[in-house]
């Protein structure tokens, strides 16, 4: 078995192959798993946007970058 990869912070990375197999098994097929992961990502992006909106740029000391509006 290969040695686990290390995350940038020094912690161990999760076994992505195992997690992918678990997700596919839970969803029934790969297409349903991808749809679930995309939906989860959309929801997490929404939560992050809400957190950014409630915390000022100065309070977070520039931790998050201000989003630029798309150019027309």
C-alpha positions as CSV (number, residue, x, y, z in Angstrom):
1,X,0.0,0.0,0.0
2,X,1.3,3.5,-0.9
3,X,2.1,5.9,1.9
4,X,-0.6,8.5,2.4
5,X,0.0,11.9,0.8
6,X,0.5,14.9,3.0
7,X,-1.7,18.0,2.9
8,X,-0.1,21.4,2.7
9,X,-0.8,21.9,6.4
10,X,1.0,18.7,7.3
11,X,-2.1,16.5,7.9
12,X,-2.8,13.3,6.0
13,X,-4.9,13.6,2.8
14,X,-8.0,11.5,2.7
15,X,-8.0,8.3,0.5
16,X,-9.8,9.8,-2.5
17,X,-10.2,6.5,-4.3
18,X,-11.9,5.0,-1.4
19,X,-14.2,8.0,-0.9
20,X,-15.0,8.0,-4.6
21,X,-16.0,4.4,-4.6
22,X,-18.1,5.0,-1.4
23,X,-19.9,7.9,-3.1
24,X,-20.6,6.0,-6.3
25,X,-21.9,3.0,-4.3
26,X,-24.2,5.3,-2.2
27,X,-25.6,7.0,-5.3
28,X,-26.0,4.0,-7.5
29,X,-23.9,5.1,-10.5
30,X,-21.2,7.5,-11.5
31,X,-23.6,10.0,-13.1
32,X,-25.7,10.4,-10.0
33,X,-22.5,10.7,-7.9
34,X,-21.2,13.6,-10.1
35,X,-24.6,15.3,-9.9
36,X,-24.6,15.0,-6.1
37,X,-21.0,16.4,-5.9
38,X,-21.9,19.3,-8.2
39,X,-25.0,20.2,-6.1
40,X,-22.9,20.0,-2.9
41,X,-20.3,22.3,-4.5
42,X,-23.0,24.8,-5.5
43,X,-24.4,24.8,-2.0
44,X,-21.0,25.2,-0.4
45,X,-20.2,28.1,-2.8
46,X,-23.5,29.8,-1.7
47,X,-22.6,29.4,2.0
48,X,-19.1,30.9,1.3
49,X,-20.7,33.8,-0.5
50,X,-23.0,34.4,2.4
51,X,-20.1,34.3,4.9
52,X,-18.1,36.7,2.7
53,X,-21.1,39.1,2.6
54,X,-21.4,39.1,6.4
55,X,-17.7,39.7,7.1
56,X,-16.0,42.9,6.1
57,X,-12.9,42.8,4.1
58,X,-11.0,44.5,6.9
59,X,-12.2,42.1,9.5
60,X,-10.9,39.1,7.6
61,X,-7.6,41.0,7.0
62,X,-7.8,40.3,3.3
63,X,-8.1,36.5,3.7
64,X,-10.7,36.4,1.0
65,X,-10.4,38.4,-2.2
66,X,-13.2,40.6,-3.3
67,X,-15.1,39.1,-6.2
68,X,-14.9,41.1,-9.4
69,X,-18.1,41.6,-11.3
70,X,-18.0,40.0,-14.7
71,X,-17.2,42.4,-17.5
72,X,-20.0,43.0,-20.0
